[in-house]
């Protein structure tokens, strides 16, 4: 823990500097997470499209009529 001078009052500049420091840390974390979020979204969308395609194929096969012709 840093040494703090308790006799000196806290000024507006001190508060603003600390808030800028916190904001900078949050912005850096958000930038790092943004790339992972975009990649996760792209993978999720791809999986959703593949699942819709496969389920649509299955439904099409179930509804398809099978006609058998026999010669007598």
C-alpha positions in Angstrom: 0.0 0.0 0.0 1.5 3.4 -1.0 2.4 5.9 1.7 -0.3 8.6 1.9 0.2 12.0 3.5 -2.9 12.3 5.8 -2.2 16.0 6.6 -2.6 17.1 2.9 -6.3 17.5 1.9 -7.5 15.6 -1.2 -8.0 17.9 -4.1 -10.1 17.7 -7.2 -7.0 17.1 -9.3 -6.2 14.1 -7.2 -9.6 12.6 -7.7 -9.6 13.3 -11.4 -6.2 11.7 -11.8 -7.3 8.6 -10.0 -10.5 8.3 -12.1 -8.4 8.7 -15.3 -6.1 5.9 -14.1 -9.1 3.6 -13.4 -10.7 4.5 -16.7 -7.5 3.6 -18.6 -7.3 0.2 -16.9 -10.9 -0.5 -17.8 -10.4 0.6 -21.4 -7.4 -1.7 -21.8 -9.4 -4.7 -20.4 -12.3 -3.9 -22.7 -10.0 -3.8 -25.8 -8.6 -7.2 -24.8 -12.0 -8.8 -24.4 -13.4 -7.3 -27.6 -11.3 -9.5 -29.8 -12.4 -12.6 -27.9 -16.0 -11.5 -28.0 -16.0 -11.0 -31.8 -14.4 -14.4 -32.3 -16.9 -16.1 -30.0 -19.8 -14.4 -31.9 -18.5 -15.5 -35.3 -18.1 -19.1 -34.1 -21.6 -19.1 -32.5 -23.2 -17.7 -35.7 -21.4 -20.3 -37.8 -22.6 -23.1 -35.5 -26.2 -21.7 -35.6 -26.2 -21.7 -39.4 -24.8 -25.3 -39.5 -27.4 -26.5 -37.0 -30.3 -24.9 -38.9 -29.1 -26.5 -42.2 -28.8 -30.0 -40.6 -32.2 -29.7 -38.9 -33.8 -28.5 -42.2 -32.3 -31.5 -44.1 -33.6 -33.9 -41.5 -37.1 -32.4 -41.6 -37.0 -32.5 -45.4 -36.2 -36.2 -45.3 -39.0 -37.0 -42.9 -41.6 -35.3 -45.1 -40.4 -36.7 -48.3 -42.8 -39.2 -49.9 -41.5 -42.6 -50.9 -43.3 -44.0 -54.0 -42.8 -47.7 -54.8 -43.8 -49.0 -58.2 -44.1 -52.7 -58.7 -44.8 -54.6 -61.9 -47.3 -57.4 -61.7 
